[in-house]
Structure formats: C-alpha cells, structure tokens
C-alpha cells in the first residue's frame, strides 16, 4: 500500500518536465485598406441633418493591439446625377474624413465614393435608402436567464410598399440586422436585452434605426457574426477578408474591405433605471 502514490507523482513529474512554451507563428498578411463609409441621414429631425464620415483604416495582424489609420488619402464624392463633386478632408489626422462643406445626401440620387490611396483608386456607389420613424422605445420589465438583464421595447410601423431591411444600433457596440419578411406593412415591436455586464444603470442610451439595402443587410449580418458584439463596433476589426461593395479599380488583386452605404436613420434617446 505504500507505493500507491508513486505512479501519480511520476506522471506529474513527467508532464511538468515536458511542459514548454510554444510560439505560434501567424502568417503576416499585407495590410488591406478598410473603408467604413456608413452615412446616416437623420430624416425625422427638423432641420434634417446627416453624419457623412469616411473612416479609413488598414487591416492589422491577428495579435496586433491597434488598427493603423490612413491620413494621407484623397477622398471625394460624385453626385452622378449632376456631376457635382463633394471633397472630404481629414482635418484631425485621425483617419476620419469629413466633407469640406456639410451636405445632405439627396433622395433618388446615386453617389460615387472615390478614395485614392498609395497610388491606387478605390470606388463604390450608393443611393439613400428610405426608412420609417420609430414610434416609441420604452424600458420593459422582462428578463432572460440570469434575471439581471435590462429590456427595451422598440415600436415602429413598417412600410408595406417595399421590402425593408434595417440595422439597429443600441449603443454600447450592440447591433441587430432585421428584415421585414414576417411583418411587411404592419405595426411591429420587439424586445432587446442588455446583459448585466453590458450596461451600468442608471444611464441614457440612444437607439438608432437605419434603413439599409438588402446587400448591406447580408454583409452586416456576416460582419456581426465574425467580429462579435462588444468588440468596439463591427468596423473596429475585420477578422477575415469580408468583401463589401468597394472596388480597387487600379489593382483588383489588392481588394479593399468595407462598405459604402447611405441610410435614412431615426433616433430615440431613452433613460434607463435600475428596477427591483
């Protein structure tokens, strides 16, 4: 009986001696240009305003802690109806390009985005996608599994004249892409839940509802699945080569990542409180 501990001790000794640090080599990939040009027209405001920022970044290796910004590009929009040029500049040298003169993307007008970077030209086109206003947003009383989630209820009426696709931004880098397949033309409501570690109560959140194209809806769904929620936003990092609608017209092999989209967007600000 005295020898019953010898084998476990010997195995522990062997595995301890065999332990070693393994360096994982991840292949370095040439940086790709990332174009995040998600324009939002706040159509339900008076007067109507718009957020029209073109964010330019470079893709980074998997273990890199930061994403490089692009501050030396030429960026402009072309109104393809009348040929008007809208120039953009990066005044703060942070990779965020804004129009030299504020403008509101017009309805039924196609715009072409041009980005010239590192002697290569990138282009994409987009048209303003209509949406519908939010009817109401309220805090609910329901919870999910832990009993500590915070519920918000969203209400709106879908436009039955067309197939609609929406992207919801719930603040705190939480997003949802939704299509109207099962509620086309109807009054609709649904609940979204903040997990306990996603929000500190009491607080104020701004809910955004944006109309998007079918193609962008598909793209955004995949992007959320790949990047995950609470990752600083889906455009903060692109874990795989997910192609958008931006094309490198100079060198098609050096394809970019990202998307050019013009959305009608409605917002609702809601104060959340802690409930018993």
Order of alpha helices (4+ residues) and beta strands (2+ residues): alpha-beta-beta-beta-beta-beta-beta-beta-beta-beta-beta-beta-beta-beta-beta-alpha-beta-beta
